[in-house]
Amino acid sequence: MRLLLLMLVAGAGLPAHVGSPDVIYEGMAGKYRLLVRIRPPVIVPGVAEIEIRSPSADVRELRIVPLRLTGAGAKFTPTPDVTQRSKDDPQLFTGSLWLMSVGAWQVRIHADGDQGAGELSVPVSALPASTRSMQMGIGAVLFALMVILAVGIVSIVAASVREGQVDPGQQPTPSRIRRSRLITAITAAVVLGIIWLSNGWWNAEARGYSKIVYKPLQLSASLDPPNQLMLRIKDPGWLQRKVDDLIPDHTHLMHLYMIRLPEMERVWHLHPDLVAKGAFTQQLPDMPAGRYQLFGDIVHESGIAETLTTELDLPDVSGKALTGDDSSGLGPALSKSTREAVAQLSGGRRLVWQSTAGELRAKQVSPFRFRVEPSTNLEPYMGMLGHAAFVKTDRTVFAHVHPSGSVPMAALSLVGDPHAGHSTGAEASEVSFPYAFPQPGDYRIYVQIKIEGRVETGVFDAHVN
């Protein structure tokens, strides 16, 4: 009997980012600044784990409640759950919430404290990623228990018919023995039928669940000479998803990162134009020949964000100059990286990584602070003081992060604040990004800021334990 455990692979990458499923957001609940981390459920329905850190000590209580991101389900609030304050760290609150169906949700946080009450909503997607077979050891144990239970039921029925009404010390009559054998055969057939039907039900449930397992949109890329990049999105068939329901995020329907392989020393942050249903084009700038990894961020009108990936071989491209929000960056080759905390910018400026003491560890939220020297006022770049892309060198992790965290601004606008997350930071010459590396390994960090109308890119390397 084939048994499937309907649970997800915990390390699977979810939409919005590749291999980086946790949702991290820093924002204001009234007068309280909160740093929120949400670990989406690994199965739907499932439990989302929530951690909230308050830098100030005047927060008395935090309550959390799950709501649909849009529609009628976003208007009717159930009774909130009270988070638990850590005994070891009074500024850390934890809780968990059930997300009962597939789709876009929000976690609404109610804060109470010395400065009154406030609310904050954080979008989160509940999307199953895959299933896996039950472990062989568990399956063997359950199969043995099933056999024991089935044999026990048949044996009990047979004994009760054969000897249940026989006086002590007497032997059952031949007629009772014949009747016992008949009832035993019928009981065995019924038990086997129940097992067969149960197995069929289980497999039917597995097939039904597999239909809601998330299937990422497929991205294909090609070059139309001399310099026009063609991108096409194809839906492999997942629920009722569309490819023509995209909404702008920072005024663009797609944010495309192109990273040259294998050294990852060149990066372009581009914004292709939609020309047809599921089709984008981009006039490329000058680009050297080579193989490129593409990461394309999009947001559906439901609030669900996806990152599409593909690879493309390019010849030497003689293109147009970068304009608008399109930008590029150059850093050291991976094979020559010394993990310097300083990146050289134009005009003699430097971008300095204000690294915290101690080593970087996976699954720990940290503020990644970067400061321009000599001190220079930063200008908004697509509404933010900066953008950062955290990319594992084997490209199994990609996360496009803002000063407010990993939540797309388009999704935040659906909870009622179109300017949510447009942080200005504590200092005009410094920008910070909250992020938690999902797994150990080597990462490359591309940080983009804007100075005097020019987008600058700093490239940094990190080793995560």
N, C-alpha and C positions, 0 to 999 in steps of 0.2 A: 504494500500500500504506500503510495507516494504521499508524504506529508510535507507541507510547506508552511514555514513560519512566516506569517505576513508581517514582516518587519523590515525596516530599511537598513541599508549599509550605512553605519553611523558616519563614516568618513566621506560619503558621497557629496559632491558639490551640488549646491542648489542654485536656482536662478538668481539673477542680479549680480552674482560674482561667481567665478569659477573656483571651486574647491575652498571657498571661504563662506560657510553658511551662516555664521553668527551675524546678527544685526546689532550694530553699535551706533548709538546716537547720543549727542550731548546737546541739551537745550534747557529752556526755562519753563518751569511750572510755577506760574506767578512770579514771585521774587526769589525762587529757589532754583539754582542751577543743578541739574541732575545729569549724571552720566549713566546711561542705560545700556545694558547688554542683554539681548534676548537670544536664547538658543532655540531655534524652531524645533517642533516635534519631529522625531525620526519616523513617525508613522501617523497617519491621519485617519480617524481621530487620534489625537495624541496630546502630550503635555509639553508646553513651552516653559523652559526654565528661565527665570528673570532675575537679574542682579542689577541693583540700582545703588549708585554711590552719590552721596551728597557732600560736597566739599565743606559746607557749613554745618555747624552743630545745632542749628536752631530748628531742624526738621523733627517734629515729634512723631509723625505717623505718615506712612505711604500706603495707599490702597490701590489695587490694580484690578482691571476688569477687561475681558476680551469683547471686542465688537467687530462686526464686519466693517471693512474700510469704507464702503459706500452703500447706498440703498437704504431700505427700511431697517435692516439689521444694525445700521450705525446710529439709529435714533433712539432705540429702546435699550436702556442700560440695565443689565441685571445687577444684583447685589455685589458690590466689589469685595474682593478678598483682601485681608490685611497682610501686608508683608511682615516678615520677621527681621528684627534688628539683630545683627551679629553681636554676640557677647564679647568677642575678641576685638571687633572693629565696629564701634558704635555708628560710624558713618556709612556702613554697608547694610543694605536691606535686600532680602531675597524672598522669592515667592515662585509659584508655578500656576499655570492656567491651562485649562483644556481648550484646544482649538478643534472644533467638532466636525469641520467639513473642509474640503479642498477650496483654496482661493485666497483672496487678499483680506487680511485682518488688520486690526490695530489694537495695540495695548494702551489703554487709557490709564494714566497715572494721576491719582488725586493726592496732593500734598497738603499737609496741615502742619503748622508750626507757629513760631513767635511772630512771624510776619504775615499771618493770615493764611488763606487757602489759595491753591493754584492747581491748574491741570496741564497735562502734557500728553500728547498722543504720538505713538511710534508705530508706523506701518511695519507689518511683518507678513510674509507669505507662508501659507501652510500647503506645501506641495510634496507629496511622496516622490521618492527618487528611484527606488528599485525594491525588489524582493530577493530573498535568498533562502536556500534550502535549510531545513532543520539540521542541526548538528547530529552527526551519526550516533554519538553516544547517547544523546537525549532520545533520538528516535528508537534506538535499540531498547532502552529502558521502558519507554512508553509502549512499544510493541509487546515486550514481555509482560507488562502489566495488563495489557489488553487480552493476551492469550490466557493469563491466569484468571481474569475476570470472566471471560467467555466460558472456559472450562468449568469454573466454579458454578456459574449459573446453570449450565446443563447438568452438572453433577447433583446440585441441590434439588432441581426439579425431578430428576430420575429417582433419587433416593426418597423423596417425599411421596411419589406415586407408588413406588415399590414397597416401601416399609412404613409409610407414615401412619397407617391404620392397623398395623400388625402388632399383636400383643407381644410383650417382652418375652424372648426366648423362642418365639414361633418363627417359622420360615415362611416367606411369602409364597402364595400359591402360584402355580404355573400361569393362571390367567392374569394375576397381578404382574408377573414378570413380563408377559407378552404386552400388556398395556403399558408398562413402564418403558419398554423398548420403543413402542410406537410414540409415546409422549416425548421420549428422549430425542428421537429423530426429528419430530416436529419442532421441539425447542431448539435443537442445534440449527435447523434450517432458519428459524426465526432470528436467532442470534447472528448467524452468518449474513442473513438479509439486512439486519440492522447495521452490521459492520460495512457491508457493501454500499448501502444507501448513504451512510455517514461519510464514507470515503468519497462518494460522488458529490455529496453536498460540499465537503471540504474543498475538493478540486474546483467545483463551480464557483465557490467563494474566491478561490485563488485567481481563477480566470477573470472574475468580475473586478477584483482589486487591481489586477494587472492593467485593466483599461484606464485606471486613473493614475497609474504610475507616470510621473512626469517624463515627457519626451522633449528634449530641447529642440528649438527651431534649428534648422540646418542652414548654414551660410556657405554660399559658393562665391568665389571671386575670380575675375578674369581681367585682362588688360586689353582694352581696345586702343591700338596704336593711334597717336603716339604716346598719350599720357592719360587716357581716361580709364579710371578704375570702375568696373561694373560689379555691383554686389547684388545678389539675389537671395531672398529668404524663402525657404520652403518649409511648410508645416508637415511633419511626418504623420500627423493625425493624433491629436491629443485633446480629448473632450471637445469643447466648442471654441477653441482658441482661434483667433483671427491674426492675420498679418497686416491688416489695413486699419487697425484701431489704435495706432500709436499716438502718443501725446508728447509735446515738446518738454524736454528737460534742459533747463538753461537755454531755452529758445531753440534747441536743436532736437530733431527726431532721432538722431544717432550720434553717439560719440565713439569714434573709431581710433583705436591705438594700433599702430603698425610698428613692430619691433623687429629689427634685423637680426637674423640668426647666423651663427650660433653664439656670437659674442655679445649680443644685446647692447651694443655700444650706441646704436642709433635708434631714435624713437620719434614718431610723428603722432600728434594728436589732431585728428581731422574730423570734419563734420559733413558727411555726404548728404546730398540732396535727394529727396524722394521724387522719382520720376514716373513710377507706376506702382501698382499694387505689389508690395514685397520687393521692389527694385529700387536701388540707390545708385547714384553715380558721384564720382569725385574726380576733379581734375588734379592729378598728382603734381607735386613740386619736383624739383631735381632730386633723384634718388639713385644711389648706386645699385648695381646689379647684386642679386643675392636672394636668399629665401627669407620670407617675412612671416611672422606670426601676427594674425589679425584678431583683435578683440573688439567687438561692437556692442555697445550698451544701448538698449532701447527700453521704453516703458509703455505698457499697454494702458488703455483708458481705465481698466479695472484697478490700476495701481501696481500690478505685478511687473517687476522688472526682470529682464533677461540679458545675459551676456552671451553673444554668439561668437563662435571661434572658427577659424580656418587658417590654412597656410597657403602661401602663394609665392611662386618663383617669378622674379622680375628681371628684365634686362636693365641696362642703364637707361634711366628715364630722364629725358630733358623736358622739364615741365615749367609751370608758371610759378611766380613768386607767391609765397604764402600771404594770405590776406585774412582780415576779420579775426575770428577766434582760432584759426588753424595755426599750429605751431610745431616746432621740431626741437630736438635736443641731441647733444652729443656727449658721451661720457667715455670712460676708459673701457677697454675690452675686458670681458670677464676673466680671461686668462691672465691679464696684467693688473687686475684690481688689487689694491693694497688696503681696501676698506677705509679710506680716508674719510674723516668727518667734515671735510671741506670740499665744495665744488666751485670751480671758477666760473664766474658769469662775465658778461661783456662789460666794457667800461671800467675794468679793474675791480669790479665788485666780487664778493664771495658770498656763497650761501653756506652757512655753518649749521651742522646738525648738533643741537644742544642735547646730546645724549645723556640719559639719566645714569646714575651709578649702578653698577651690576650688569650681569649678562642678560641678554634677551632670552625669554622663555616662551614656548608655545602656549597658546590659550590664555595668556595674561594680557589684559587691556593696558596699554601704555600710551601716554601722550608723546607723539613724535613732533618735536619742536624744531623749527628751522628759522634762523635769523640772518638777515642781510647785513653785511658789513662792507664798507662803512654804512652806518645806519641811514636808511632811505625809506621814505614812505611807500608802502605797497598800494597798488591800485587794484580795484576789483577786476577779477578775471572771470567773466561769465557769472557775475554776482557774488563771487567768493574771493577771499584773500589768497586762495591757492587751491590747487588740485594735486592729488598724489595718487600714483598707481603703484601698488605693492605686487610684485610679480616674482614668483618662485622661479629659480633658474631653469628648472625642468618644465616650466610653464603649466604645471598642474594647479597653480594658484594664481588668480588675478583678482584684484580688488581695486576699484576706483573709489577713492575716499575723499571726503570733503572735510573742512574744519569742524563740521557738525557730526561727522561720522560717515557710515556707509549707506545711509538711506538716501535714495534718489529724491531730489527736490520736487520732482513731479508727483511722486507718491505723497510727500508731505503736504503739497498743496491741496490734496484731496481731503485732508482732515481739517481744512479750514484756514490755514495760514500760508498764503503763497510766498511769503518772505521767510518762512521758517528755515533755520539753518544758515541764513546769509550772515555768517558771523564776521565781526570786524576784528576780533582778537584783542588781547590786552595791550599790545604794542603795535604801532603801525608798521614796524619793520620786522615783525615776527609773525609766523603762522604755525599753527599746531593742528595735528591730525590724530584723533583717537583711533586706535586699531589694535587688534589682537591677532598675531600670526596663528593660523589654524593648525600648523604642523611644523615640526623642526625641519631645518635645512637651510640652504643659502637662498637669499632673496635679493632682488634689485629693486630700488625705490626711485621712481621718477617724480620729482617735485617741481611743480610749475607755478610761477608767480608772475606778476606783471609790474614792470617798473618803467615809468616815463613812456607809456604806450607800447612797450615791447615785452613780449612774453619770453621769460627766461626759464630754462630748465636745468635743474641740478640733479645729478645722478649719484646715488649712494648705494653701498652694498652692506648687507647685514647677514650675520650668521646667527641662527636661532637654535637654542638647545631645547 
